[in-house]
C-alpha cells in the first residue's frame, strides 16, 4: 500500500501526459481520402486578419451551433472544416446538417418547428421555407431600441444574423480566399474572383482558377485531384507569404490541440481528486492533484504565450473579453498553487481547480458569442503598453478577488455542511483569504489608477463615472472595506468569508454586468448568455451567503470550532518558514519533492 501511494502521483501525471500526446497527434489521412488538414491550413483574410481556413470554419460553426464540430446525416461527428467545404462546394448534404441552434419556444412556434430539447439544432433545409418570415420579423424588431425588445425579438434577430452569416459563406462572399496576383493588390472573395474569371479568363488571377479546381474536385469526390491541387497551392502560399503562413500553420495546430479545452479537463480531474481525498487516502490524492495542476498551469501558460505569438503582441495577455476569462483563470490557478505551496493541506489545489475550470468554461461561452477570439482590436484599445499594464493589473485584481471569494465559499461550505473545519483549518483558510484580499486590493487600485491615466490620454479626462470605471473602483472599495473591517475588529474569520463572497458578486458585476447596461465608452454589447450566467452566479453566491449567516450552532463544524485544540504554534505548521527549516518541512509534507 505504501509503494502504491508513492507511485500513484506518477501514474496520474503519466496518464495525463499520454492523453495530451494523443491530443497533439494530427488526424490520419488515407491515400484515398480528402486531405482536409491541408485544406484547413490555407491562409485567408477574415475579420480583418490572416488566419487558416480552419479558424473560419470553427468560429462560424461555434457561433451558429455552439459547437466546433457537427453530426452528419448518419450521426457521425465531423470536423468544422468539412462542413465549411461542403457549404462552399454547394453539396446538397450541407443543407441537411442541423447547425442552427434555436432554443426559444416562441421562435420555434412562430416558425412551425418541433422542439428538440436535446440539441436545439435545425438545418437550412428545415428553415428554407421560413426565411422570408424570419427576415420580416427581424427587420421589425430592429426598428425598436435594444432595451425595448423582448426575448423573442432578440432571438429572431440573432437567427437572422446567423442565416446571413451562413449565406455569405454559401455564396462565397466570405472569407477573402484569393490573394492578389502581384502582392500589391488586395485579397478577393471567391465570388468576386470567379466573376472576373468568367469575364476575362486571359487576365484572371491563377489562384482563383486553382481554388475553382479544388471545389470542383471535392464536389465530384475526386480525392486525388483535390489532394494534389491543395498541396501545391499551400506550397505556393508558403513561398509568397512565408511569415504569415508559418503563423497560420501554427494557428491550425493550436486549434487542433485546443489547449484551453485540455486545461478544462485537467482542472475538472484535479477537482475530482480533491473530492475523493475527503473520503480517505488523502495524501497521495492531494499530491497527485497538485502535480496535475502544475501540468495544467504549464499548458495554460503555453496557450497564453501562443495567443501572443498569433496576435504578434508580446507582453499582452488580455486583448478582448474572451481573453479576460482565460487570463483570470490562469491567475486563479497560479495563486492557488502558491497557497498550496505555503499551506500544503489541499485547499490551494481546490481553489486552483475550481477557478481554472469555471473560467475556462466561461471562455467557451464567450467564444461562442464573440466569434474570432483573436480578432482585431478597436482603435482605442490598440496600444500594447496600456494593454500590458492597466488591463493586466485589472484582471490580476479580478483573479485575486475571485480567489478570496472561493476561499470564503470553502470556509462556509466546509463549516456548515461538514465537521472538518477545526480551528487549525479555519486559521489557515482565514490567513489565505486575508493575503488574497491584500493582493487584490493592491492590484485593483493600481489598475484603476493606470486606467485613469490611459483615459486621460485617450479621451481627455481621468474619470468620467463610466459604468466600467465605477465597477473597477467598487472592487477597490469593497476589498478595502474587508481589510478595514478586519483591522477594526468588526469581523473575524466568518465575517471575512461572508464579505469575500460579496466581493465575488461585485467583481462579477464589474466584469460582465456593466456591459449589459450598454452605456459608456467601455460597453462591449449586451449578451443574454452573460446576463443569464451572471444572475445564476449571483443566486448561487446568495445561497452560500445565507448559509454563512446562519447561527454557529447550526453549523456541522460547531463542535470542532469550539472544542478543538488551540491553533498549533509556528513550529508545527508544515509550510511556515521558521529557523531555515522550510525545506525539511516540505519534505515531511511530501508535496514538493516530486510526484513520488
C-alpha positions as CSV (number, residue, x, y, z in Angstrom):
1,X,0.0,0.0,0.0
2,X,2.8,2.4,0.8
3,X,4.5,1.6,-2.5
4,X,1.2,2.3,-4.4
5,X,0.9,5.7,-2.5
6,X,4.4,6.6,-3.7
7,X,3.9,5.8,-7.4
8,X,0.2,6.9,-7.7
9,X,1.0,10.5,-8.4
10,X,3.4,9.4,-11.2
11,X,0.7,7.2,-12.7
12,X,-1.8,10.0,-12.6
13,X,0.5,12.6,-14.2
14,X,1.8,10.0,-16.7
15,X,-1.7,9.1,-17.8
16,X,-2.5,12.8,-18.3
17,X,0.7,13.3,-20.4
18,X,-0.3,10.3,-22.6
19,X,-3.8,11.8,-23.2
20,X,-2.2,15.1,-24.1
21,X,0.2,13.5,-26.5
22,X,-2.7,11.7,-28.2
23,X,-4.5,15.1,-28.5
24,X,-1.4,16.5,-30.2
25,X,-1.3,13.9,-32.9
26,X,-2.8,15.1,-36.2
27,X,-5.6,13.1,-37.7
28,X,-4.5,10.3,-40.1
29,X,-5.3,10.8,-43.8
30,X,-5.7,7.8,-46.1
31,X,-4.4,8.0,-49.7
32,X,-8.0,7.6,-51.0
33,X,-9.5,10.3,-48.7
34,X,-9.8,14.1,-49.0
35,X,-6.9,15.8,-47.2
36,X,-9.0,18.1,-45.0
37,X,-6.0,19.2,-42.9
38,X,-4.2,20.6,-45.9
39,X,-7.3,22.5,-47.0
40,X,-7.8,23.7,-43.4
41,X,-4.3,25.2,-43.4
42,X,-5.0,27.5,-46.4
43,X,-4.5,31.2,-45.4
44,X,-7.4,33.5,-45.9
45,X,-8.4,37.1,-44.8
46,X,-11.4,37.2,-42.5
47,X,-12.5,39.7,-39.8
48,X,-9.5,41.9,-40.6
49,X,-6.7,39.4,-40.2
50,X,-5.0,36.5,-41.9
51,X,-5.9,33.1,-40.5
52,X,-6.2,29.5,-41.6
53,X,-9.5,28.4,-43.2
54,X,-9.9,26.1,-40.2
55,X,-10.4,29.1,-37.9
56,X,-13.1,30.5,-40.1
57,X,-14.9,27.1,-40.0
58,X,-14.6,26.7,-36.3
59,X,-15.6,30.2,-35.2
60,X,-18.6,30.2,-37.7
61,X,-19.9,26.8,-36.6
62,X,-19.4,27.8,-32.9
63,X,-21.4,30.9,-33.5
64,X,-24.2,29.0,-35.2
65,X,-24.4,25.9,-33.1
66,X,-22.3,26.4,-30.0
67,X,-20.0,23.6,-31.1
68,X,-16.8,23.3,-33.2
69,X,-17.9,20.1,-34.9
70,X,-21.2,18.7,-36.2
71,X,-23.0,15.4,-36.8
72,X,-23.7,14.3,-40.3
73,X,-26.8,12.5,-41.5
74,X,-25.6,9.2,-40.1
75,X,-24.9,10.7,-36.7
76,X,-21.1,10.6,-37.0
77,X,-19.1,13.6,-35.7
78,X,-17.3,15.6,-38.3
79,X,-14.8,18.5,-38.1
80,X,-15.9,22.0,-38.8
81,X,-13.7,22.3,-41.9
82,X,-15.6,19.5,-43.6
83,X,-18.9,21.4,-43.1
84,X,-17.4,24.6,-44.5
85,X,-16.0,22.8,-47.5
86,X,-19.4,21.2,-48.2
87,X,-21.1,24.6,-47.9
88,X,-18.6,26.2,-50.3
89,X,-18.9,23.3,-52.8
90,X,-22.7,23.6,-52.6
91,X,-23.1,19.9,-51.7
92,X,-26.7,19.0,-51.0
93,X,-25.7,17.3,-47.8
94,X,-24.7,20.6,-46.3
95,X,-28.3,21.8,-46.4
96,X,-29.4,18.9,-44.3
97,X,-26.9,19.3,-41.5
98,X,-28.6,20.6,-38.3
99,X,-26.4,23.5,-37.2
100,X,-28.7,26.4,-36.4
101,X,-29.3,26.4,-32.6
102,X,-32.8,27.7,-31.8
103,X,-33.7,27.5,-28.1
104,X,-36.6,29.9,-27.8
105,X,-40.0,28.2,-27.7
106,X,-41.8,31.3,-29.2
107,X,-39.4,31.3,-32.2
108,X,-40.0,27.6,-32.8
109,X,-43.7,28.0,-32.6
110,X,-43.7,31.0,-34.9
111,X,-41.7,29.0,-37.5
112,X,-43.8,25.9,-37.0
113,X,-40.8,23.8,-35.9
114,X,-41.0,21.0,-33.4
115,X,-38.9,21.4,-30.2
116,X,-35.7,19.3,-29.9
117,X,-34.7,19.8,-26.3
118,X,-31.6,17.7,-26.5
119,X,-29.8,19.5,-29.3
120,X,-32.0,22.5,-30.3
121,X,-30.5,22.5,-33.8
122,X,-32.1,22.8,-37.2
123,X,-30.9,22.6,-40.8
124,X,-31.0,25.1,-43.7
125,X,-33.5,22.7,-45.4
126,X,-35.9,23.0,-42.5
127,X,-35.6,26.8,-42.4
128,X,-35.6,27.4,-46.2
129,X,-39.3,28.0,-46.5
130,X,-39.4,30.3,-43.5
131,X,-36.5,32.7,-44.3
132,X,-38.8,35.5,-45.5
133,X,-40.8,35.3,-42.3
134,X,-37.6,35.3,-40.2
135,X,-36.3,38.4,-42.1
136,X,-39.7,40.2,-41.8
137,X,-39.9,39.8,-38.0
138,X,-36.1,40.6,-37.6
139,X,-36.4,43.8,-39.5
140,X,-39.5,44.8,-37.5
141,X,-37.6,44.1,-34.2
142,X,-34.5,46.0,-35.3
143,X,-36.6,49.2,-35.6
144,X,-37.1,49.1,-31.8
145,X,-34.4,50.2,-29.4
146,X,-32.4,47.3,-28.0
147,X,-33.7,47.9,-24.4
148,X,-37.3,47.7,-25.7
149,X,-37.0,44.3,-27.4
150,X,-38.4,41.3,-25.8
151,X,-36.7,37.9,-25.7
152,X,-38.5,36.7,-28.9
153,X,-37.4,39.8,-30.8
154,X,-33.8,39.4,-29.6
155,X,-33.7,35.7,-30.7
156,X,-35.3,36.3,-34.1
157,X,-32.7,39.0,-34.8
158,X,-30.0,36.6,-33.7
159,X,-31.3,33.8,-36.0
160,X,-31.5,36.3,-39.0
161,X,-27.8,37.2,-38.4
162,X,-26.9,33.6,-38.3
163,X,-28.7,33.0,-41.6
164,X,-26.9,35.9,-43.1
165,X,-23.5,34.6,-41.9
166,X,-24.3,31.2,-43.5
167,X,-25.4,32.9,-46.7
168,X,-22.2,34.8,-47.1
169,X,-20.2,31.5,-46.8
170,X,-22.5,29.7,-49.2
171,X,-22.4,32.4,-51.8
172,X,-18.6,32.6,-51.5
173,X,-18.7,36.3,-50.4
174,X,-16.6,35.4,-47.4
175,X,-13.9,34.8,-46.5
176,X,-11.3,36.5,-48.7
177,X,-9.5,33.5,-50.1
178,X,-7.9,34.7,-53.3
179,X,-4.5,36.6,-52.8
180,X,-3.5,39.4,-55.2
181,X,-1.7,38.2,-58.3
182,X,1.2,40.6,-57.8
183,X,1.3,41.1,-54.0
184,X,0.3,44.8,-54.5
185,X,-3.4,44.4,-54.7
186,X,-6.0,43.3,-52.2
187,X,-7.4,39.9,-51.4
188,X,-10.7,38.9,-53.1
189,X,-13.6,36.7,-52.2
190,X,-14.1,33.6,-54.3
191,X,-17.4,35.2,-55.6
192,X,-15.5,38.2,-56.9
193,X,-12.6,36.2,-58.3
194,X,-14.8,33.7,-60.0
195,X,-16.9,36.5,-61.6
196,X,-13.7,38.0,-63.0
197,X,-12.6,34.6,-64.1
198,X,-15.7,34.2,-66.2
199,X,-15.5,37.7,-67.7
200,X,-11.8,37.6,-68.6
201,X,-10.0,34.3,-68.4
202,X,-6.8,35.6,-70.0
203,X,-6.0,38.1,-67.2
204,X,-7.6,36.3,-64.3
205,X,-5.8,35.5,-61.1
206,X,-4.3,32.0,-61.3
207,X,-5.1,31.4,-57.6
208,X,-8.8,31.7,-58.4
209,X,-8.5,29.0,-61.0
210,X,-6.7,26.7,-58.6
211,X,-9.4,27.2,-55.9
212,X,-12.1,26.6,-58.5
213,X,-10.4,23.3,-59.4
214,X,-10.4,22.4,-55.7
215,X,-14.1,23.0,-55.2
216,X,-14.9,21.1,-58.4
217,X,-12.8,18.1,-57.4
218,X,-14.5,18.0,-53.9
219,X,-18.0,18.2,-55.3
220,X,-17.2,15.2,-57.6
221,X,-15.4,13.3,-54.8
222,X,-12.1,13.3,-56.7
223,X,-9.7,12.9,-53.8
224,X,-6.6,12.5,-55.9
225,X,-7.0,15.8,-57.8
226,X,-8.1,17.6,-54.7
227,X,-5.1,16.5,-52.6
228,X,-2.6,17.1,-55.3
229,X,-4.0,20.6,-56.0
230,X,-4.4,21.7,-52.4
231,X,-0.8,20.6,-51.5
232,X,0.6,22.5,-54.5
233,X,-1.4,25.6,-53.6
234,X,-0.3,25.6,-50.0
235,X,3.3,25.3,-51.1
236,X,2.8,28.3,-53.3
237,X,1.3,30.3,-50.5
238,X,4.4,29.4,-48.3
239,X,6.6,30.9,-51.0
240,X,4.6,34.1,-51.3
241,X,3.8,34.7,-47.7
242,X,6.4,32.7,-45.6
243,X,6.0,34.6,-42.3
244,X,2.2,34.7,-42.5
245,X,1.8,31.1,-43.5
246,X,4.0,29.9,-40.6
247,X,1.7,31.8,-38.3
248,X,-1.4,30.4,-39.8
249,X,0.0,26.9,-39.7
250,X,0.7,27.3,-36.0
251,X,-2.8,28.5,-35.5
252,X,-4.1,25.4,-37.2
253,X,-2.0,23.3,-34.7
254,X,-3.3,25.5,-31.9
255,X,-6.9,24.9,-33.0
256,X,-6.4,21.1,-33.3
257,X,-4.8,20.8,-29.8
258,X,-7.4,23.0,-28.1
259,X,-5.2,23.8,-25.1
260,X,-7.9,25.5,-23.1
261,X,-10.2,22.6,-23.5
262,X,-7.4,20.3,-22.4
263,X,-6.9,22.5,-19.3
264,X,-10.6,22.3,-18.5
265,X,-10.4,18.6,-18.5
266,X,-7.3,18.7,-16.2
267,X,-8.9,21.1,-13.8
268,X,-12.0,19.0,-13.5
269,X,-9.8,16.0,-12.9
270,X,-8.0,17.8,-10.2
271,X,-11.2,18.8,-8.5
272,X,-12.4,15.2,-8.6
273,X,-9.2,14.0,-7.0
274,X,-9.6,16.6,-4.3
275,X,-13.2,15.5,-3.6
276,X,-12.0,11.8,-3.4
277,X,-9.3,12.8,-0.9
278,X,-12.1,13.8,1.6
279,X,-13.1,10.2,1.9
280,X,-9.6,8.8,2.7
281,X,-6.1,8.2,1.2
282,X,-5.8,12.0,1.2
283,X,-2.1,12.4,1.0
284,X,-1.5,10.6,-2.4
285,X,-4.6,12.1,-3.9
286,X,-3.7,15.6,-2.9
287,X,-0.1,15.2,-4.2
288,X,-1.5,13.9,-7.5
289,X,-3.9,16.8,-7.7
290,X,-1.0,19.3,-7.0
291,X,1.2,18.0,-9.8
292,X,-1.6,17.6,-12.2
293,X,-2.4,21.3,-11.5
294,X,1.2,22.2,-12.3
295,X,0.9,20.3,-15.6
296,X,-2.3,22.2,-16.4
297,X,-0.7,25.5,-15.5
298,X,2.2,24.8,-17.9
299,X,-0.3,24.2,-20.7
300,X,-2.3,27.2,-19.7
301,X,0.8,29.4,-19.8
302,X,1.9,28.0,-23.1
303,X,-1.5,28.7,-24.6
304,X,-1.4,32.4,-23.4
305,X,2.1,32.8,-25.0
306,X,0.8,31.1,-28.2
307,X,-2.0,33.7,-28.4
308,X,0.6,36.5,-28.0
309,X,2.5,35.0,-30.9
310,X,-0.6,34.6,-33.1
311,X,-1.6,38.2,-32.4
312,X,2.1,39.4,-32.6
313,X,1.5,41.2,-29.3
314,X,4.2,40.1,-26.8
315,X,3.6,41.0,-23.2
316,X,-0.2,41.4,-23.8
317,X,-2.2,38.7,-22.0
318,X,-5.6,40.3,-22.4
319,X,-6.9,41.6,-25.7
320,X,-10.7,41.1,-25.6
321,X,-13.4,39.8,-23.3
322,X,-12.7,36.2,-24.2
323,X,-9.0,36.5,-23.2
324,X,-10.0,38.1,-19.8
325,X,-11.6,34.7,-18.9
326,X,-8.6,32.6,-19.7
327,X,-6.2,35.0,-18.1
328,X,-8.3,35.3,-14.9
329,X,-8.4,31.6,-14.8
330,X,-4.6,31.4,-15.1
331,X,-4.3,33.9,-12.2
332,X,-6.6,31.8,-10.0
333,X,-4.6,28.6,-10.8
334,X,-1.2,30.3,-10.1
335,X,-2.4,31.8,-6.8
336,X,-4.0,28.5,-5.8
337,X,-0.6,26.7,-6.3
338,X,1.2,29.4,-4.3
339,X,-1.3,28.9,-1.5
340,X,-0.8,25.1,-1.7
341,X,3.0,25.7,-1.6
342,X,2.6,27.7,1.6
343,X,-0.1,25.6,3.2
344,X,0.0,22.0,1.8
345,X,-3.4,20.9,3.2
346,X,-5.3,20.5,-0.1
347,X,-7.1,23.9,-0.1
348,X,-4.9,25.6,-2.7
349,X,-5.5,22.9,-5.3
350,X,-9.2,23.1,-4.7
351,X,-9.1,26.9,-5.3
352,X,-6.9,26.4,-8.4
353,X,-9.1,23.7,-10.0
354,X,-12.4,25.5,-9.2
355,X,-11.1,28.8,-10.5
356,X,-9.5,27.3,-13.6
357,X,-12.4,25.1,-14.6
358,X,-15.1,27.8,-14.1
359,X,-13.2,30.5,-16.1
360,X,-12.3,28.1,-19.0
361,X,-16.0,27.1,-19.2
362,X,-16.9,30.8,-19.2
363,X,-14.4,31.4,-22.0
364,X,-16.1,28.7,-24.2
365,X,-19.4,30.6,-24.0
366,X,-17.6,33.9,-24.7
367,X,-16.1,32.3,-27.8
368,X,-19.5,31.2,-29.0
369,X,-20.9,34.8,-28.7
370,X,-17.8,36.7,-29.9
371,X,-16.7,34.6,-32.9
372,X,-13.0,35.1,-33.6
373,X,-11.2,35.3,-30.2
374,X,-8.1,36.7,-31.9
375,X,-9.9,39.4,-33.7
376,X,-8.5,42.9,-34.5
377,X,-8.8,45.3,-31.6
378,X,-10.7,48.6,-31.6
379,X,-8.6,51.6,-32.4
380,X,-8.7,53.0,-28.9
381,X,-7.5,49.6,-27.5
382,X,-4.7,49.2,-30.0
383,X,-1.8,50.0,-27.7
384,X,0.4,47.3,-26.3
385,X,1.7,49.4,-23.4
386,X,-1.7,50.0,-21.7
387,X,-2.9,46.5,-22.5
388,X,0.1,45.1,-20.8
389,X,-0.2,47.4,-17.8
390,X,-3.6,48.6,-17.0
391,X,-5.6,45.7,-18.4
392,X,-3.2,43.1,-16.9
393,X,-3.3,44.7,-13.5
394,X,-7.1,44.9,-13.5
395,X,-7.5,41.2,-14.5
396,X,-4.9,40.2,-11.9
397,X,-7.1,42.0,-9.4
398,X,-10.2,40.2,-10.6
399,X,-8.4,36.9,-10.3
400,X,-7.2,37.6,-6.7
401,X,-10.6,38.8,-5.7
402,X,-12.2,35.6,-7.1
403,X,-9.6,33.5,-5.2
404,X,-10.6,35.3,-2.0
405,X,-14.2,34.6,-2.8
406,X,-13.6,30.9,-3.4
407,X,-11.7,30.6,-0.1
408,X,-14.7,32.3,1.6
409,X,-17.1,29.8,-0.1
410,X,-14.9,26.9,1.0
411,X,-14.9,28.2,4.6
412,X,-18.6,28.4,4.8
413,X,-19.5,25.2,2.9
414,X,-16.9,23.2,4.9
415,X,-18.2,24.7,8.2
416,X,-21.9,24.4,7.6
417,X,-22.0,21.0,5.7
418,X,-19.1,19.1,7.3
419,X,-17.5,18.7,10.7
420,X,-13.9,19.0,9.3
421,X,-13.5,22.8,9.9
422,X,-11.4,22.8,13.0
423,X,-9.6,25.8,14.4
424,X,-6.3,25.0,12.6
425,X,-8.0,24.7,9.2
426,X,-10.1,27.8,9.9
427,X,-7.0,29.7,10.8
428,X,-5.2,28.6,7.6
429,X,-8.2,29.5,5.4
430,X,-8.5,32.9,7.0
431,X,-4.8,33.7,6.5
432,X,-5.0,32.7,2.9
433,X,-8.2,34.8,2.4
434,X,-6.5,37.8,4.1
435,X,-3.5,37.5,1.8
436,X,-5.6,37.2,-1.3
437,X,-7.7,40.3,-0.4
438,X,-4.5,42.3,0.2
439,X,-3.1,41.3,-3.1
440,X,-6.4,42.0,-4.9
441,X,-6.7,45.5,-3.3
442,X,-3.2,46.5,-4.4
443,X,-3.6,45.3,-8.0
444,X,-7.1,46.6,-8.4
445,X,-6.1,50.0,-7.1
446,X,-3.0,50.1,-9.3
447,X,-5.0,49.0,-12.4
448,X,-7.7,51.6,-11.7
449,X,-5.2,54.5,-11.5
450,X,-3.5,53.3,-14.7
451,X,-6.8,53.1,-16.4
452,X,-7.5,56.7,-15.4
453,X,-4.2,57.8,-16.9
454,X,-5.0,55.9,-20.1
455,X,-8.4,57.6,-20.2
456,X,-6.8,61.0,-19.8
457,X,-4.5,60.3,-22.8
458,X,-7.3,58.9,-25.0
459,X,-10.4,60.8,-24.1
460,X,-9.0,63.9,-22.3
461,X,-10.4,63.1,-18.8
462,X,-9.1,61.0,-16.0
463,X,-12.5,59.9,-14.7
464,X,-16.0,60.1,-16.2
465,X,-18.1,57.9,-13.9
466,X,-18.4,55.4,-16.7
467,X,-20.1,52.1,-15.6
468,X,-16.9,50.2,-16.2
469,X,-14.9,52.8,-14.2
470,X,-17.4,52.6,-11.4
471,X,-17.2,48.8,-11.4
472,X,-13.4,49.0,-11.1
473,X,-13.5,51.4,-8.2
474,X,-16.2,49.3,-6.5
475,X,-13.8,46.3,-6.4
476,X,-11.1,48.5,-4.8
477,X,-13.6,49.9,-2.2
478,X,-15.0,46.6,-1.3
479,X,-11.7,44.9,-0.8
480,X,-10.6,47.9,1.3
481,X,-13.8,47.5,3.3
482,X,-12.9,43.9,4.1
483,X,-9.5,44.9,5.3
484,X,-10.7,47.8,7.4
485,X,-13.5,45.6,8.9
486,X,-10.9,43.0,9.8
487,X,-8.3,45.6,11.2
488,X,-11.0,47.3,13.2
489,X,-12.2,44.1,14.8
490,X,-15.7,44.4,13.3
491,X,-15.4,41.0,11.6
492,X,-13.5,37.8,12.3
493,X,-12.9,34.7,10.2
494,X,-16.6,34.1,9.3
495,X,-17.3,37.7,8.6
496,X,-14.3,37.9,6.2
497,X,-15.6,34.8,4.4
498,X,-19.1,36.4,4.0
499,X,-17.7,39.7,2.8
500,X,-15.4,37.9,0.3
501,X,-18.4,36.2,-1.3
502,X,-20.0,39.6,-1.8
503,X,-16.6,40.6,-3.3
504,X,-17.2,37.9,-6.0
505,X,-20.6,39.3,-6.8
506,X,-19.1,42.8,-7.0
507,X,-16.4,41.6,-9.3
508,X,-18.9,39.7,-11.5
509,X,-20.8,43.0,-11.9
510,X,-17.6,44.9,-12.9
511,X,-16.5,42.1,-15.3
512,X,-19.8,41.4,-17.1
513,X,-22.7,43.4,-15.5
514,X,-21.5,46.8,-16.7
515,X,-21.6,45.6,-20.3
516,X,-25.3,44.8,-20.1
517,X,-26.1,48.5,-19.4
518,X,-25.0,49.3,-23.0
519,X,-23.8,52.8,-22.0
520,X,-20.5,54.4,-21.6
521,X,-17.2,54.2,-23.5
522,X,-16.4,50.7,-22.2
523,X,-19.5,48.9,-23.3
524,X,-18.9,45.6,-25.2
525,X,-22.5,44.9,-26.1
526,X,-25.5,43.1,-24.4
527,X,-25.4,39.3,-24.2
528,X,-28.3,37.2,-23.0
529,X,-25.9,34.4,-22.2
530,X,-23.7,36.7,-20.0
531,X,-26.7,38.3,-18.3
532,X,-28.3,34.9,-17.5
533,X,-25.0,33.5,-16.3
534,X,-24.4,36.5,-14.1
535,X,-27.8,36.2,-12.5
536,X,-27.3,32.4,-11.9
537,X,-23.9,33.2,-10.4
538,X,-25.3,35.8,-8.0
539,X,-28.1,33.4,-7.0
540,X,-25.7,30.7,-6.1
541,X,-23.5,33.1,-4.2
542,X,-26.5,34.4,-2.3
543,X,-27.4,30.8,-1.2
544,X,-23.9,30.4,0.3
545,X,-24.1,33.9,1.7
546,X,-27.2,33.0,3.6
547,X,-25.6,29.7,4.8
548,X,-22.7,31.8,6.2
549,X,-25.1,34.0,8.2
550,X,-26.7,31.0,9.9
551,X,-26.0,30.9,13.7
552,X,-22.9,28.9,14.6
553,X,-25.0,26.3,16.5
554,X,-26.5,25.2,13.1
555,X,-23.0,24.6,11.6
556,X,-21.9,21.0,11.4
557,X,-18.4,22.1,12.5
558,X,-19.6,23.9,15.6
559,X,-18.1,21.3,17.9
560,X,-14.7,21.3,16.2
561,X,-14.5,25.1,16.0
562,X,-15.5,25.5,19.7
563,X,-13.8,22.5,21.3
564,X,-10.8,21.7,19.1
565,X,-7.3,22.3,20.4
566,X,-5.8,25.7,20.0
567,X,-4.1,26.6,16.8
568,X,-0.6,25.0,16.6
569,X,2.4,27.3,17.0
570,X,4.6,28.3,14.1
571,X,6.9,25.4,14.8
572,X,4.2,22.8,13.9
573,X,2.9,24.5,10.8
574,X,4.2,22.5,7.8
575,X,4.5,25.4,5.4
576,X,5.7,28.3,7.7
577,X,9.3,29.4,7.3
578,X,11.0,29.3,10.7
579,X,14.7,29.0,11.6
580,X,15.5,27.9,8.0
581,X,13.6,24.6,8.2
582,X,11.2,25.2,5.3
583,X,12.8,22.6,3.0
584,X,12.7,20.0,5.8
585,X,9.0,20.7,6.5
586,X,8.2,20.4,2.8
587,X,9.9,17.0,2.6
588,X,7.9,16.0,5.6
589,X,4.7,17.1,3.9
590,X,5.8,15.3,0.8
591,X,4.1,17.6,-1.7
592,X,7.0,19.3,-3.3
593,X,9.6,16.6,-3.6
594,X,8.1,15.5,-6.9
595,X,5.1,13.3,-7.7
596,X,6.6,10.3,-5.8
